[in-house]
Amino acid sequence: MSDTNQDDKEGTSSSITEESPGSQETETPDVTEESDNPKVKIVTRTQQVLVEQEDEEDLFEDASTNVKQDSTAEGIFDDKAGMGVLEEALNLMLNNEYLKAESILKPWADISPYHCTGYGTILFLQAMMSFEQEVIEKANTVLQDAVTLLNGIRKKQGMLESLSGMVFGQKLEAYSSAELHAEIFYAECNMLLSLLTFFQDENLMSFIKGGLRIRQCYNMYKNFHQWVKACNAEGITVDKEFVAGVQLGVGCFNLIISLLPQRILKLLEFVGFSGNRLLGLQELTRGARSLTIHSTMCSSFLLFYHTVASIMLGLADSDPDHCDGLLQLQMERHPNCLVFLYFKGRIELMKGNVDEAIGWFKQSMDAQEEWRAVHHLCWWELKWCYCFQGQWSMAAKYADKLYLESKWSKATFLYQKAAFLVMLRHKDYLPDQLDNTITAPSKDELKSMMKDVPPHKQRIAGKSIPVEKFVIAKSERSLEDARLPLCGLEMIYAWNGFLLLNKSRQLLEGAMHVVWDELMTVEETQDSNPNYVDDWAVVTLIQGVCFKGLNRYEEAQRCFQAVVDRGGELHYDHYAAAAASMELGLLYLDMGQLQEAEKTLESTKNNYKGYHLESRLHFRIHAGMCRINQQKGQS
């Protein structure tokens, strides 16, 4: 992202401007606050400071120091002006003007509760779009500073007086709107810090280690929620932004915690956590309808849950028509917002309309050039779209673009590029490639790519990325002349992409032709292939997944059971047996055999340990158990 420090100092459209002789002072009909320094005037609504001094940086520092001495919740802006700043920044973001939004918020982020919350949120979004460690660390630093600032601004209370401890009877009248905003912003910044930790480590151990902040934040939201309910019961009107903020926090925490695997959920409940998915969805939906600044965040989180998280985790409650309704409300006001264009592409994927999805992802990229991370996100989606279509040359091209530009996991991107190119060996069963200049790699070319995968291994907080362990193990086997059958379709499976591929019967049947071709090759080379059982298990697993997507349940069941039965013969791809056992349990669930499904999923969870992609399978097992419990409750 471009550096905005120069804009901050020049202040042409942000917070600081230099008043030249003869210039007209901006009209400020609302509240203004005078600094002790007579040369500085702080204007609340226009967010401008008119400076009459040669050394602008020194004066800014003096003014900042002076303002920081005011520990009231109003800070340098009152609540109306502060919310006006956030609304202006939000509108700029929804119109894809991210740098302008940042330039409004960044200069005062170290002294204003509204600016620090807004700026921290922007950096959080950047981190979530890029998943790059340095971006995550920057967002983490800014949000920690915001938490410190907000904690100093919050209303000073006695031991028995706490808004988050409503059992002591704290009255609404004791808090101004600005003080309520400080409370909810404090909780929000803590929540964003928690989410950064959650997404930073796929196995969630760092999420658990951050339990103190998470518990404090979660308990604040839970108590806020009870407090709002009590006020509603008494007919007391509560600040609408505060209420929407509570709905956002309660909704996010309940939804996220409800999605965690049982082994993690037990640890969280042990320290006072519990999650209710239905409550989370209800609160986020109410917040989305609130027509507040928080409503857009509630809508976006709901769309992310339905179009991204539910697919990755294998949930069954994704409804593309419901998502379309949510999205339409937002796109009527902001038709060119890149985030909403992206979600529109995901919705089309959920409907099986891959060509339409490709168009929306490209439109999202074309909407702006400021945030390259958005382009990376869309390249990621386009890569999978072309995989679904069997356009492996185009999929490899986008994997290569990510490898060259993105800093998330170069090992993964490089392996994916190689895996997609390997799929071109099935050219007789593939559609005509959009880029026919790309061909299957020679043996030496493949080894050259695979040799470069392990050196790109990353460690985050002292731990390897789980999926990197998987692709590095695969690349090392390739260097030993292993065939790596269906390695492109295997990548789709690793990201649970068959849930989307299954939406198009035509594309799924095309994939099945490739599976049959590979299976014949594996069988023909059985006597000379020392990795035969492993290769056969991977192909048979994917064949069973295809059969299941085509509603050929008996054939799918035979495939999964066959892999489970030969699990003890595997030397490398132990995940295939665990995945086949899980798929068998989910198949029983789809067939309405709840008792058998529950028994098989529990067996998978307890009997398979230490294999690649284990945490991903545990998420899917947990999602399956949730579906079983839901169906039991309905019967």
C-alpha positions as CSV (number, residue, x, y, z in Angstrom):
1,M,0.0,0.0,0.0
2,S,1.1,3.5,-0.7
3,D,2.6,5.5,2.1
4,T,0.3,8.4,3.1
5,N,2.7,10.2,5.5
6,Q,3.4,13.0,2.9
7,D,-0.3,13.5,2.5
8,D,-0.6,13.7,6.3
9,K,1.9,16.5,6.5
10,E,0.6,18.5,3.6
11,G,-3.0,18.0,4.7
12,T,-4.6,19.1,1.5
13,S,-7.7,17.1,2.2
14,S,-7.2,15.7,5.6
15,S,-6.6,17.0,9.1
16,I,-3.9,19.6,8.9
17,T,-3.7,22.6,6.6
18,E,-1.5,25.7,6.6
19,E,-3.4,28.9,6.7
20,S,-1.9,31.3,4.2
21,P,-2.6,35.1,4.2
22,G,-5.9,35.8,2.6
23,S,-7.2,32.3,2.8
24,Q,-10.8,31.8,3.9
25,E,-11.5,29.9,7.0
26,T,-13.7,26.8,6.5
27,E,-17.2,27.3,7.7
28,T,-17.8,25.2,10.9
29,P,-21.3,25.5,12.1
30,D,-20.8,22.9,14.8
31,V,-18.7,22.6,17.9
32,T,-15.1,23.8,17.9
33,E,-12.5,23.4,20.6
34,E,-9.7,25.9,21.3
35,S,-6.2,24.6,22.2
36,D,-4.1,26.3,24.9
37,N,-1.9,27.2,22.0
38,P,-3.5,30.3,20.5
39,K,-2.1,29.4,17.1
40,V,-4.1,26.1,16.9
41,K,-7.8,25.7,16.4
42,I,-9.3,22.2,16.3
43,V,-12.4,21.9,14.1
44,T,-14.7,19.0,14.8
45,R,-16.9,18.7,11.7
46,T,-14.4,19.3,8.9
47,Q,-11.6,17.6,10.7
48,Q,-9.1,20.4,9.8
49,V,-6.6,22.2,12.0
50,L,-5.6,25.6,10.8
51,V,-2.0,26.1,11.6
52,E,-0.1,29.4,11.7
53,Q,3.5,28.4,12.4
54,E,6.6,27.8,10.3
55,D,7.4,24.4,11.7
56,E,4.2,22.5,11.1
57,E,5.5,19.2,12.5
58,D,6.4,20.7,15.9
59,L,3.1,22.4,16.2
60,F,1.2,19.2,15.4
61,E,3.2,17.5,18.2
62,D,2.4,20.3,20.6
63,A,-1.3,20.2,19.7
64,S,-1.4,16.5,20.0
65,T,0.2,16.6,23.5
66,N,-2.2,19.3,24.6
67,V,-5.3,17.3,23.4
68,K,-4.0,14.1,25.0
69,Q,-4.3,15.8,28.3
70,D,-8.0,15.8,27.9
71,S,-9.1,12.4,29.2
72,T,-12.8,12.9,28.7
73,A,-14.7,10.6,26.4
74,E,-15.3,13.5,23.9
75,G,-11.5,13.9,23.3
76,I,-10.9,16.2,20.4
77,F,-14.3,15.5,18.7
78,D,-17.7,15.3,20.1
79,D,-19.8,12.3,19.4
80,K,-21.8,13.7,16.4
81,A,-18.7,15.0,14.7
82,G,-16.7,11.9,15.5
83,M,-19.4,9.6,14.0
84,G,-19.5,12.0,11.1
85,V,-15.8,11.3,10.5
86,L,-16.4,7.6,10.5
87,E,-19.3,7.9,8.2
88,E,-17.3,9.9,5.8
89,A,-14.4,7.4,5.9
90,L,-16.8,4.5,5.4
91,N,-18.4,6.1,2.4
92,L,-15.0,6.7,0.8
93,M,-14.1,3.0,1.4
94,L,-17.4,1.8,-0.1
95,N,-16.6,3.9,-3.1
96,N,-13.1,2.3,-3.3
97,E,-11.2,5.4,-2.2
98,Y,-9.2,3.7,0.5
99,L,-6.3,6.0,0.6
100,K,-8.5,9.0,1.1
101,A,-10.3,7.3,3.9
102,E,-7.0,6.4,5.5
103,S,-5.7,10.0,5.1
104,I,-8.7,11.3,7.1
105,L,-8.3,8.9,9.9
106,K,-4.5,8.3,10.3
107,P,-3.3,11.8,11.4
108,W,-5.5,11.8,14.5
109,A,-5.5,8.0,15.2
110,D,-3.2,8.5,18.2
111,I,-5.5,10.9,20.0
112,S,-9.1,10.5,18.8
113,P,-11.3,7.5,19.8
114,Y,-13.2,7.7,16.5
115,H,-10.1,8.0,14.3
116,C,-8.2,5.3,16.0
117,T,-11.1,2.9,15.7
118,G,-11.6,3.7,12.0
119,Y,-7.9,3.5,11.2
120,G,-7.5,0.2,13.0
121,T,-10.5,-1.2,11.2
122,I,-9.0,-0.3,7.8
123,L,-5.7,-2.0,8.7
124,F,-7.6,-5.0,9.9
125,L,-9.4,-5.3,6.6
126,Q,-6.0,-5.0,4.8
127,A,-4.6,-7.8,6.9
128,M,-7.6,-10.0,6.2
129,M,-7.4,-9.4,2.5
130,S,-3.7,-10.1,2.2
131,F,-3.0,-12.6,5.0
132,E,0.6,-11.2,4.9
133,Q,2.5,-11.3,8.1
134,E,3.9,-7.8,8.0
135,V,0.4,-6.4,7.3
136,I,-1.0,-8.4,10.2
137,E,1.7,-7.1,12.5
138,K,1.1,-3.5,11.5
139,A,-2.7,-3.9,12.1
140,N,-1.9,-5.6,15.4
141,T,0.3,-2.7,16.5
142,V,-2.2,0.0,15.6
143,L,-5.1,-1.8,17.2
144,Q,-3.1,-2.4,20.4
145,D,-2.4,1.4,20.5
146,A,-6.1,2.0,19.9
147,V,-7.0,-0.2,22.8
148,T,-4.6,1.7,25.1
149,L,-6.0,5.0,24.0
150,L,-9.7,4.0,24.4
151,N,-9.0,2.5,27.8
152,G,-7.7,5.8,28.9
153,I,-10.8,7.6,27.5
154,R,-13.4,5.3,28.9
155,K,-15.5,6.6,31.8
156,K,-13.6,6.3,35.1
157,Q,-15.6,4.2,37.5
158,G,-15.5,2.8,41.0
159,M,-15.2,-0.8,41.8
160,L,-19.0,-1.4,41.9
161,E,-19.7,0.9,38.9
162,S,-19.1,-0.7,35.5
163,L,-21.1,-0.7,32.4
164,S,-19.8,-4.2,31.6
165,G,-20.8,-5.2,35.1
166,M,-24.4,-4.3,34.9
167,V,-25.3,-6.5,37.8
168,F,-24.5,-3.6,40.1
169,G,-27.2,-1.4,38.5
170,Q,-25.3,1.1,36.5
171,K,-27.8,3.5,35.0
172,L,-28.0,4.6,31.4
173,E,-28.1,8.2,32.4
174,A,-24.6,8.0,33.7
175,Y,-23.2,7.6,30.2
176,S,-23.2,10.1,27.4
177,S,-23.3,9.0,23.8
178,A,-19.6,9.6,23.4
179,E,-18.9,7.5,26.5
180,L,-21.0,4.7,25.1
181,H,-19.0,5.0,21.9
182,A,-15.8,4.7,23.8
183,E,-17.0,1.5,25.5
184,I,-18.1,-0.2,22.2
185,F,-15.0,0.9,20.3
186,Y,-12.9,-0.5,23.1
187,A,-14.6,-3.8,22.8
188,E,-14.5,-3.7,19.0
189,C,-10.7,-3.1,18.8
190,N,-10.2,-6.0,21.2
191,M,-12.4,-8.1,19.0
192,L,-10.4,-7.2,15.9
193,L,-7.2,-8.1,17.7
194,S,-8.7,-11.4,18.7
195,L,-9.8,-12.1,15.1
196,L,-6.3,-11.3,13.9
197,T,-4.9,-13.9,16.2
198,F,-7.6,-16.3,15.1
199,F,-6.8,-16.0,11.4
200,Q,-3.1,-15.9,11.9
201,D,-2.8,-19.4,13.1
202,E,-4.8,-22.1,11.4
203,N,-4.7,-24.5,14.3
204,L,-6.0,-21.9,16.6
205,M,-3.5,-22.4,19.4
206,S,-2.5,-18.8,19.4
207,F,-6.2,-17.9,19.6
208,I,-6.4,-19.9,22.9
209,K,-3.2,-18.4,24.3
210,G,-4.8,-15.0,23.8
211,G,-7.6,-16.0,26.1
212,L,-7.3,-13.1,28.5
213,R,-8.1,-10.4,25.9
214,I,-10.7,-12.6,24.2
215,R,-12.5,-13.4,27.4
216,Q,-12.6,-9.8,28.5
217,C,-13.9,-8.8,25.1
218,Y,-16.4,-11.6,24.9
219,N,-17.7,-10.9,28.4
220,M,-18.1,-7.2,27.7
221,Y,-20.2,-7.9,24.6
222,K,-22.3,-10.5,26.6
223,N,-22.9,-8.0,29.3
224,F,-23.6,-5.2,26.9
225,H,-26.2,-7.4,25.2
226,Q,-28.0,-8.1,28.5
227,W,-27.8,-4.4,29.4
228,V,-29.4,-3.4,26.1
229,K,-32.1,-6.1,26.5
230,A,-32.9,-4.7,30.0
231,C,-33.1,-1.2,28.7
232,N,-35.5,-2.3,25.9
233,A,-37.7,-4.0,28.5
234,E,-37.9,-0.8,30.5
235,G,-38.6,1.3,27.3
236,I,-35.3,3.2,27.6
237,T,-33.9,4.4,24.3
238,V,-30.2,3.4,23.8
239,D,-27.8,5.1,21.3
240,K,-28.4,3.2,18.0
241,E,-24.7,3.0,17.1
242,F,-24.0,1.4,20.5
243,V,-26.8,-1.1,20.0
244,A,-25.6,-1.9,16.4
245,G,-22.0,-2.3,17.7
246,V,-23.3,-4.8,20.4
247,Q,-25.2,-6.7,17.7
248,L,-22.0,-6.9,15.6
249,G,-19.8,-8.1,18.5
250,V,-22.4,-10.6,19.9
251,G,-23.1,-11.9,16.4
252,C,-19.4,-12.3,15.4
253,F,-18.3,-14.0,18.6
254,N,-21.2,-16.4,18.8
255,L,-20.9,-17.3,15.2
256,I,-17.2,-17.8,15.2
257,I,-17.1,-19.8,18.5
258,S,-19.9,-22.0,17.3
259,L,-17.8,-23.0,14.3
260,L,-14.8,-24.2,16.3
261,P,-14.0,-28.0,16.5
262,Q,-15.1,-29.7,19.7
263,R,-11.5,-30.0,21.1
264,I,-11.0,-26.3,20.8
265,L,-14.6,-25.5,22.0
266,K,-14.0,-27.4,25.2
267,L,-11.0,-25.3,26.0
268,L,-12.9,-22.1,25.4
269,E,-15.9,-23.2,27.4
270,F,-13.6,-24.1,30.2
271,V,-12.6,-20.4,30.5
272,G,-16.2,-19.1,30.2
273,F,-16.9,-19.3,26.4
274,S,-19.9,-20.7,24.6
275,G,-21.3,-20.0,21.1
276,N,-24.8,-20.0,19.7
277,R,-24.8,-20.0,15.9
278,L,-28.5,-19.1,15.6
279,L,-28.1,-16.2,18.1
280,G,-25.1,-15.0,16.1
281,L,-26.9,-15.0,12.8
282,Q,-29.9,-13.2,14.4
283,E,-27.9,-10.4,15.9
284,L,-25.9,-9.8,12.8
285,T,-29.1,-9.7,10.7
286,R,-30.6,-7.1,13.1
287,G,-27.4,-5.1,12.9
288,A,-27.5,-5.3,9.1
289,R,-30.9,-3.7,9.1
290,S,-30.1,-0.9,11.6
291,L,-29.0,1.7,9.0
292,T,-26.0,2.7,11.1
293,I,-22.3,2.7,10.4
294,H,-22.1,-0.8,11.9
295,S,-24.8,-2.1,9.5
296,T,-22.3,-2.4,6.6
297,M,-19.9,-4.4,8.8
298,C,-22.8,-6.7,10.0
299,S,-23.8,-7.3,6.4
300,S,-20.2,-7.9,5.2
301,F,-19.6,-10.4,8.0
302,L,-22.9,-12.3,7.2
303,L,-21.9,-12.4,3.5
304,F,-18.4,-13.7,4.4
305,Y,-19.9,-16.4,6.6
306,H,-22.4,-17.6,4.0
307,T,-20.2,-17.3,0.9
308,V,-16.7,-18.2,2.2
309,A,-16.6,-19.6,5.7
310,S,-19.5,-22.0,5.3
311,I,-18.0,-23.4,2.1
312,M,-14.5,-23.9,3.6
313,L,-16.0,-25.6,6.7
314,G,-18.6,-27.7,4.9
315,L,-21.7,-26.2,6.5
316,A,-25.1,-26.9,5.0
317,D,-26.9,-23.6,5.9
318,S,-25.6,-21.5,3.0
319,D,-28.4,-19.9,1.0
320,P,-27.4,-18.1,-2.2
321,D,-30.8,-16.5,-2.6
322,H,-30.6,-15.1,1.0
323,C,-27.1,-13.8,0.2
324,D,-28.4,-12.1,-2.9
325,G,-31.0,-10.3,-0.9
326,L,-28.4,-9.1,1.7
327,L,-26.1,-8.0,-1.1
328,Q,-28.7,-6.2,-3.1
329,L,-29.4,-3.8,-0.3
330,Q,-25.8,-2.8,-0.2
331,M,-25.2,-2.7,-3.9
332,E,-28.1,-0.4,-4.5
333,R,-26.2,2.3,-2.5
334,H,-22.7,1.3,-3.5
335,P,-22.9,-0.6,-6.9
336,N,-19.1,-0.4,-7.6
337,C,-17.8,-1.3,-4.1
338,L,-15.1,-3.9,-4.8
339,V,-16.0,-5.9,-1.7
340,F,-19.6,-6.3,-2.8
341,L,-18.5,-7.2,-6.3
342,Y,-16.3,-9.9,-4.8
343,F,-19.2,-11.3,-2.8
344,K,-21.4,-11.3,-5.9
345,G,-18.8,-13.5,-7.6
346,R,-18.9,-15.9,-4.6
347,I,-22.7,-16.1,-4.8
348,E,-22.5,-17.0,-8.5
349,L,-20.0,-19.7,-7.6
350,M,-22.5,-21.0,-5.0
351,K,-25.1,-21.2,-7.8
352,G,-22.7,-23.1,-10.2
353,N,-22.4,-20.1,-12.5
354,V,-18.6,-20.2,-13.0
355,D,-18.4,-17.9,-16.0
356,E,-20.5,-15.3,-14.3
357,A,-18.4,-15.5,-11.2
358,I,-15.2,-14.9,-13.3
359,G,-16.8,-11.8,-14.6
360,W,-17.6,-10.4,-11.2
361,F,-14.2,-11.1,-9.8
362,K,-12.6,-9.3,-12.7
363,Q,-15.0,-6.4,-12.2
364,S,-13.9,-6.3,-8.5
365,M,-10.3,-6.0,-9.6
366,D,-11.0,-3.3,-12.1
367,A,-12.8,-1.2,-9.5
368,Q,-9.6,0.1,-8.0
369,E,-5.8,-0.1,-8.0
370,E,-4.9,1.2,-4.5
371,W,-5.2,-2.1,-2.6
372,R,-3.3,-4.8,-4.5
373,A,-4.3,-7.2,-1.9
374,V,-7.8,-7.1,-3.4
375,H,-6.3,-8.2,-6.7
376,H,-4.6,-11.1,-5.0
377,L,-7.9,-12.1,-3.4
378,C,-9.6,-12.1,-6.8
379,W,-6.6,-13.9,-8.4
380,W,-7.1,-16.6,-5.8
381,E,-10.8,-17.0,-6.7
382,L,-10.1,-16.9,-10.5
383,K,-7.5,-19.6,-10.0
384,W,-10.2,-21.9,-8.5
385,C,-12.8,-20.9,-11.1
386,Y,-10.4,-22.1,-13.9
387,C,-9.7,-25.3,-12.0
388,F,-13.4,-26.1,-11.9
389,Q,-13.6,-25.5,-15.6
390,G,-10.6,-27.8,-16.3
391,Q,-8.7,-24.7,-17.6
392,W,-5.5,-25.8,-15.9
393,S,-3.2,-23.5,-17.9
394,M,-5.1,-20.4,-16.8
395,A,-5.2,-21.7,-13.2
396,A,-1.4,-22.1,-13.3
397,K,-1.1,-18.6,-14.7
398,Y,-3.0,-17.1,-11.7
399,A,-1.1,-19.3,-9.2
400,D,2.1,-17.9,-10.8
401,K,0.9,-14.3,-10.4
402,L,0.2,-15.0,-6.7
403,Y,3.6,-16.6,-6.3
404,L,5.3,-13.5,-7.8
405,E,3.3,-10.8,-5.9
406,S,1.6,-12.2,-2.7
407,K,3.6,-12.8,0.4
408,W,1.2,-15.1,2.1
409,S,2.6,-18.6,1.2
410,K,4.9,-18.7,-1.8
411,A,5.5,-22.4,-1.2
412,T,1.7,-23.1,-1.6
413,F,1.4,-20.9,-4.7
414,L,4.5,-22.5,-6.4
415,Y,3.3,-26.0,-5.6
416,Q,-0.2,-25.2,-7.0
417,K,1.3,-23.8,-10.2
418,A,3.2,-27.1,-10.7
419,A,0.2,-29.2,-9.7
420,F,-2.0,-27.4,-12.2
421,L,0.5,-27.8,-15.0
422,V,0.8,-31.5,-14.2
423,M,-3.0,-31.8,-14.8
424,L,-2.3,-31.0,-18.5
425,R,-1.1,-34.6,-19.0
426,H,-4.8,-35.4,-19.2
427,K,-5.2,-33.2,-22.3
428,D,-7.4,-35.8,-24.1
429,Y,-10.0,-35.4,-21.4
430,L,-9.8,-31.6,-21.0
431,P,-11.6,-28.8,-22.8
432,D,-9.6,-26.7,-25.2
433,Q,-7.3,-24.6,-23.1
434,L,-7.7,-20.8,-23.2
435,D,-4.0,-20.4,-23.3
436,N,-2.6,-23.2,-25.5
437,T,0.9,-21.8,-25.3
438,I,1.2,-23.5,-21.8
439,T,1.9,-27.2,-21.9
440,A,2.5,-29.9,-19.4
441,P,6.0,-29.6,-17.9
442,S,8.8,-32.0,-18.7
443,K,10.3,-34.1,-16.0
444,D,13.2,-31.8,-15.5
445,E,11.0,-28.7,-15.5
446,L,8.7,-30.2,-12.9
447,K,11.6,-31.1,-10.7
448,S,13.0,-27.6,-11.0
449,M,9.7,-26.1,-9.7
450,M,9.2,-28.7,-7.0
451,K,12.8,-28.2,-5.8
452,D,12.0,-24.5,-5.2
453,V,8.9,-25.2,-3.0
454,P,10.6,-26.2,0.4
455,P,12.9,-23.2,0.6
456,H,9.8,-20.9,0.7
457,K,8.6,-22.5,3.9
458,Q,7.5,-19.9,6.4
459,R,7.2,-19.8,10.2
460,I,4.6,-17.7,11.9
461,A,5.0,-17.2,15.7
462,G,7.4,-20.1,15.6
463,K,5.1,-22.5,13.8
464,S,4.8,-23.7,10.2
465,I,1.6,-23.1,8.2
466,P,-0.2,-26.5,8.1
467,V,-1.0,-26.4,4.4
468,E,2.7,-25.6,3.7
469,K,3.7,-28.9,5.4
470,F,1.3,-30.7,3.1
471,V,2.5,-29.1,-0.2
472,I,6.2,-29.4,0.9
473,A,5.7,-33.1,1.6
474,K,4.1,-33.5,-1.8
475,S,6.9,-31.6,-3.6
476,E,9.6,-33.7,-1.9
477,R,7.9,-36.9,-3.0
478,S,7.8,-35.5,-6.6
479,L,11.5,-35.1,-6.4
480,E,11.7,-38.8,-5.7
481,D,9.7,-39.5,-8.9
482,A,6.3,-40.0,-7.3
483,R,3.5,-39.6,-9.8
484,L,1.3,-37.3,-7.6
485,P,-2.0,-38.4,-9.2
486,L,-4.7,-35.8,-9.7
487,C,-2.6,-33.3,-7.8
488,G,-4.7,-30.4,-9.2
489,L,-8.1,-32.0,-8.1
490,E,-6.4,-32.8,-4.8
491,M,-5.8,-29.1,-4.3
492,I,-9.5,-28.5,-4.9
493,Y,-10.3,-31.1,-2.3
494,A,-7.9,-29.6,0.3
495,W,-9.8,-26.3,0.1
496,N,-13.2,-28.1,0.1
497,G,-13.8,-26.8,-3.4
498,F,-15.9,-29.7,-4.4
499,L,-18.8,-28.1,-2.6
500,L,-18.7,-25.5,-5.3
501,L,-17.7,-27.8,-8.2
502,N,-20.7,-30.0,-7.3
503,K,-23.0,-27.1,-8.2
504,S,-22.4,-27.7,-11.9
505,R,-23.1,-31.2,-13.0
506,Q,-21.4,-30.6,-16.4
507,L,-18.1,-29.5,-14.8
508,L,-18.2,-32.3,-12.3
509,E,-18.7,-34.9,-15.0
510,G,-15.7,-33.4,-16.8
511,A,-13.6,-33.9,-13.7
512,M,-14.8,-37.5,-13.5
513,H,-13.5,-38.2,-16.9
514,V,-10.1,-37.1,-15.7
515,V,-10.4,-39.3,-12.6
516,W,-11.2,-42.4,-14.7
517,D,-8.1,-41.6,-16.9
518,E,-5.9,-41.4,-13.9
519,L,-7.3,-44.5,-12.3
520,M,-6.6,-46.6,-15.4
521,T,-3.0,-45.3,-15.4
522,V,-2.5,-46.1,-11.7
523,E,-3.8,-49.6,-12.2
524,E,-1.7,-50.2,-15.3
525,T,1.5,-49.2,-13.5
526,Q,0.7,-51.1,-10.3
527,D,3.6,-53.6,-10.5
528,S,6.2,-51.0,-11.2
529,N,4.9,-48.3,-8.8
530,P,6.2,-48.5,-5.2
531,N,3.7,-45.8,-4.2
532,Y,0.7,-47.7,-5.7
533,V,-1.5,-47.9,-2.6
534,D,-1.0,-44.2,-1.8
535,D,-1.7,-43.2,-5.4
536,W,-4.7,-45.5,-5.6
537,A,-6.1,-44.2,-2.3
538,V,-5.9,-40.5,-3.4
539,V,-7.6,-41.2,-6.7
540,T,-10.3,-43.4,-5.1
541,L,-11.0,-40.8,-2.5
542,I,-11.5,-38.1,-5.2
543,Q,-13.6,-40.6,-7.3
544,G,-15.8,-41.1,-4.3
545,V,-16.2,-37.3,-3.8
546,C,-17.2,-37.0,-7.5
547,F,-19.7,-39.9,-7.2
548,K,-21.2,-38.2,-4.1
549,G,-21.6,-34.9,-6.0
550,L,-23.4,-36.8,-8.8
551,N,-25.7,-38.3,-6.2
552,R,-24.4,-41.8,-6.9
553,Y,-24.3,-42.6,-3.2
554,E,-23.7,-46.4,-3.4
555,E,-20.7,-46.0,-5.6
556,A,-19.4,-43.2,-3.4
557,Q,-19.8,-45.4,-0.3
558,R,-17.8,-48.2,-1.9
559,C,-15.0,-45.9,-2.7
560,F,-14.8,-44.4,0.7
561,Q,-15.0,-47.7,2.5
562,A,-12.3,-49.2,0.2
563,V,-9.9,-46.4,1.2
564,V,-10.7,-46.8,4.9
565,D,-10.1,-50.6,4.7
566,R,-6.6,-50.1,3.2
567,G,-5.6,-47.2,5.4
568,G,-3.1,-49.4,7.2
569,E,-1.2,-49.9,4.0
570,L,-0.5,-46.2,3.3
571,H,3.0,-45.0,3.6
572,Y,2.7,-41.2,2.9
573,D,-0.9,-40.1,2.2
574,H,-2.3,-41.0,5.6
575,Y,-4.8,-38.1,5.3
576,A,-6.6,-40.0,2.6
577,A,-7.9,-42.7,5.0
578,A,-9.0,-40.1,7.6
579,A,-10.7,-38.0,4.8
580,A,-12.4,-41.1,3.4
581,S,-13.7,-42.0,6.9
582,M,-15.0,-38.4,7.3
583,E,-16.6,-38.4,3.9
584,L,-18.3,-41.7,4.7
585,G,-19.8,-40.2,7.8
586,L,-21.0,-37.1,5.9
587,L,-22.4,-39.4,3.2
588,Y,-24.4,-41.3,5.8
589,L,-25.7,-37.8,7.0
590,D,-26.8,-36.9,3.4
591,M,-28.6,-40.3,3.2
592,G,-30.5,-39.6,6.5
593,Q,-28.7,-42.3,8.5
594,L,-28.0,-40.1,11.5
595,Q,-26.9,-42.8,13.9
596,E,-24.4,-44.2,11.5
597,A,-23.2,-40.8,10.5
598,E,-22.5,-39.8,14.1
599,K,-20.7,-43.0,14.9
600,T,-18.5,-42.7,11.8
601,L,-17.6,-39.0,12.4
602,E,-16.8,-39.7,16.1
603,S,-14.6,-42.6,15.0
604,T,-12.8,-40.4,12.5
605,K,-12.1,-37.8,15.1
606,N,-10.8,-40.2,17.7
607,N,-9.0,-42.8,15.7
608,Y,-6.9,-40.7,13.2
609,K,-4.1,-38.5,14.5
610,G,-1.1,-36.7,13.2
611,Y,-1.9,-36.6,9.5
612,H,-1.7,-33.7,7.0
613,L,-4.7,-31.3,6.9
614,E,-5.9,-32.6,10.3
615,S,-7.3,-29.3,11.5
616,R,-9.3,-28.8,8.3
617,L,-10.9,-32.2,8.6
618,H,-11.7,-31.5,12.3
619,F,-13.6,-28.3,11.2
620,R,-15.6,-30.3,8.7
621,I,-16.3,-33.1,11.2
622,H,-17.5,-30.4,13.7
623,A,-19.8,-29.0,11.0
624,G,-21.2,-32.4,10.3
625,M,-21.9,-33.0,14.0
626,C,-23.7,-29.7,14.2
627,R,-25.9,-30.8,11.3
628,I,-26.7,-34.1,13.0
629,N,-27.6,-32.3,16.3
630,Q,-29.8,-29.9,14.3
631,Q,-31.6,-32.7,12.5
632,K,-32.1,-34.6,15.8
633,G,-33.7,-31.4,17.3
634,Q,-36.1,-31.1,14.4
635,S,-37.2,-34.8,14.5
